[in-house]
């Protein structure tokens, strides 16, 4: 049976994630209301403006339902602004900015510069030789991912149970903590399905 994957659809790169997931055989639900979180097999928090998405989750009454659903074990991928939303802490938050506080990392917003500093590159994806349950690749195996960076954040501090899955220019740009995946980049803009398949594998 095909999985049902929600894409938080308040702002940002919603359509691109939906298209990529549908291409992988998933049924996509565009999540704008708390009741749409029910029955999901996985969830994507897309890129966009992290402060705007944060504010809209509160306006639409989604903040606490998101925390509860993800805390209960819903496999979740946060990309760019979605990574910021998932993070435990932001180094340089905007005034009043909140996060869901579920992924045990600290992030720095816009660490790779402004929109004009955006870049497309290829990364090595996978937990290189790390032990532990739920790894996304075979022991020591890494695969290439075509990634786009747009005003991307970086992970500056890692909690004990967080595994690094990708680096760019020496900075951490992809992590996993159990059923949570967080990335700084946009594979949905390049059409690379590696990370989305990793999310589906967590179901």
C-alpha positions as CSV (number, residue, x, y, z in Angstrom):
1,X,0.0,0.0,0.0
2,X,1.3,3.4,-0.9
3,X,2.3,5.7,2.0
4,X,0.4,8.9,2.8
5,X,2.9,11.8,3.3
6,X,1.9,15.2,4.5
7,X,3.6,18.4,3.3
8,X,3.1,21.4,5.6
9,X,1.5,23.8,3.2
10,X,1.5,27.2,4.9
11,X,4.3,28.8,2.9
12,X,7.4,27.8,0.9
13,X,8.4,25.1,-1.6
14,X,5.3,22.9,-1.1
15,X,4.5,21.9,-4.8
16,X,8.1,20.7,-5.5
17,X,8.0,18.3,-2.5
18,X,4.6,17.1,-3.4
19,X,5.6,16.4,-7.0
20,X,8.7,14.5,-5.9
21,X,6.8,12.4,-3.4
22,X,4.0,11.6,-5.8
23,X,6.7,10.4,-8.3
24,X,7.9,8.0,-5.6
25,X,4.4,6.6,-5.3
26,X,3.2,8.4,-2.2
27,X,-0.2,9.9,-1.7
28,X,0.3,13.5,-0.7
29,X,-1.8,15.5,1.8
30,X,-1.2,19.3,1.8
31,X,-1.4,20.0,5.6
32,X,-3.1,23.3,6.5
33,X,-5.2,22.2,9.4
34,X,-4.5,20.1,12.5
35,X,-7.0,17.3,11.5
36,X,-4.9,16.8,8.3
37,X,-2.1,15.4,10.4
38,X,-4.3,12.3,11.3
39,X,-3.5,9.2,9.4
40,X,-0.2,10.3,7.9
41,X,2.7,7.9,7.5
42,X,5.4,10.7,7.2
43,X,5.6,14.5,7.0
44,X,7.7,17.1,5.2
45,X,8.4,20.5,6.6
46,X,9.5,22.5,3.5
47,X,11.8,25.4,2.9
48,X,10.6,28.9,2.8
49,X,10.8,31.7,5.3
50,X,11.3,30.1,8.8
51,X,9.9,33.1,10.6
52,X,6.8,33.2,8.5
53,X,6.2,29.4,8.7
54,X,6.6,29.6,12.5
55,X,4.1,32.4,12.8
56,X,1.6,30.7,10.5
57,X,1.8,27.4,12.5
58,X,0.6,29.4,15.5
59,X,-2.1,31.3,13.6
60,X,-3.5,28.1,12.1
61,X,-3.4,26.2,15.4
62,X,-0.8,23.8,14.1
63,X,2.1,24.3,16.4
64,X,1.1,22.0,19.2
65,X,-0.5,19.3,17.0
66,X,2.8,19.2,15.0
67,X,4.8,18.8,18.2
68,X,2.5,16.0,19.4
69,X,2.4,14.1,16.0
70,X,6.2,14.3,15.5
71,X,6.9,13.5,19.1
72,X,4.7,10.4,18.8
73,X,7.1,9.0,16.1
74,X,5.8,10.4,12.8
75,X,8.8,10.2,10.4
76,X,9.6,13.8,9.5
77,X,11.9,15.6,7.1
78,X,12.7,19.3,7.5
79,X,14.4,21.0,4.6
80,X,16.1,24.4,5.0
81,X,13.4,26.5,6.9
82,X,11.9,23.1,7.9
83,X,15.2,22.2,9.6
84,X,15.1,25.5,11.5
85,X,11.5,24.8,12.6
86,X,12.5,21.3,13.8
87,X,15.6,22.4,15.7
88,X,15.9,22.7,19.5
89,X,17.6,26.1,19.2
90,X,18.4,28.8,16.7
91,X,21.6,30.9,17.3
92,X,20.3,34.0,15.7
93,X,16.5,33.9,16.0
94,X,14.4,36.7,14.6
95,X,12.4,38.6,17.2
96,X,9.8,36.3,18.7
97,X,10.8,33.3,16.5
98,X,10.0,29.9,18.0
99,X,10.9,26.4,16.9
100,X,9.2,23.0,17.6
101,X,12.3,22.0,19.6
102,X,12.2,18.4,18.6
103,X,15.6,17.8,16.7
104,X,18.5,18.1,19.2
105,X,20.6,20.5,17.2
106,X,21.4,24.2,17.2
107,X,21.2,25.9,13.8
108,X,22.4,29.2,12.3
109,X,20.1,30.9,9.8
110,X,21.3,32.1,6.4
111,X,24.8,30.8,7.1
112,X,25.7,30.4,3.4
113,X,24.9,34.0,2.6
114,X,22.1,35.8,0.8
115,X,19.9,34.7,-2.1
116,X,22.7,35.8,-4.6
117,X,25.0,33.3,-2.9
118,X,22.8,30.4,-3.8
119,X,24.5,27.4,-5.3
120,X,23.9,23.9,-6.7
121,X,26.4,21.1,-5.8
122,X,26.8,17.4,-5.2
123,X,27.1,16.1,-1.7
124,X,28.0,12.7,-0.2
125,X,25.0,11.5,1.8
126,X,25.1,8.8,4.5
127,X,26.4,8.0,7.9
128,X,30.0,7.1,7.0
129,X,30.8,4.0,9.0
130,X,28.7,5.0,12.0
131,X,27.1,2.2,14.0
132,X,23.5,2.2,15.3
133,X,20.0,1.3,14.4
134,X,18.1,3.0,11.6
135,X,21.1,4.1,9.5
136,X,20.2,5.1,6.0
137,X,23.0,3.4,4.1
138,X,25.0,0.2,4.3
139,X,28.0,0.3,6.7
140,X,30.4,2.9,5.5
141,X,28.3,3.5,2.3
142,X,27.6,7.0,1.0
143,X,25.7,8.1,-2.0
144,X,25.8,11.3,-4.0
145,X,23.0,13.8,-3.7
146,X,22.4,16.7,-6.0
147,X,21.6,19.6,-3.7
148,X,20.6,23.3,-4.1
149,X,21.5,25.7,-1.4
150,X,19.4,28.9,-1.0
151,X,20.1,31.1,2.0
152,X,20.8,27.9,3.8
153,X,21.2,27.3,7.5
154,X,23.9,25.1,9.0
155,X,24.0,22.9,12.1
156,X,26.4,24.3,14.6
157,X,25.8,22.0,17.6
158,X,24.8,18.3,17.7
159,X,23.0,16.5,20.5
160,X,24.3,13.1,21.6
161,X,21.9,11.0,19.5
162,X,22.2,13.0,16.3
163,X,24.1,11.5,13.3
164,X,25.7,13.6,10.6
165,X,24.6,12.5,7.1
166,X,26.0,15.4,4.9
167,X,28.5,18.2,5.0
168,X,29.1,21.1,2.6
169,X,32.2,23.4,2.7
170,X,33.1,21.7,6.0
171,X,29.7,22.5,7.6
172,X,27.0,20.1,8.8
173,X,24.0,20.3,6.4
174,X,22.3,16.9,6.9
175,X,21.4,15.1,10.2
176,X,19.3,12.3,11.5
177,X,17.9,11.7,15.0
178,X,15.8,8.6,15.1
179,X,12.7,9.3,12.9
180,X,13.8,12.9,12.2
181,X,15.7,14.0,9.2
182,X,17.0,17.6,8.9
183,X,18.8,19.1,5.8
184,X,19.9,22.6,4.9
185,X,19.5,22.1,1.2
186,X,16.7,21.6,-1.4
187,X,16.8,18.2,-3.2
188,X,13.3,18.8,-4.4
189,X,14.6,21.6,-6.6
190,X,17.1,19.4,-8.3
191,X,14.8,16.4,-8.6
192,X,17.1,14.2,-6.5
193,X,15.0,11.6,-4.7
194,X,17.7,10.2,-2.3
195,X,16.6,12.1,0.8
196,X,12.9,11.6,0.2
197,X,13.4,7.9,-0.3
198,X,15.3,7.9,3.0
199,X,12.2,9.5,4.6
200,X,9.9,6.8,3.2
201,X,12.3,4.1,4.4
202,X,11.7,5.4,8.0
203,X,8.0,4.5,7.8
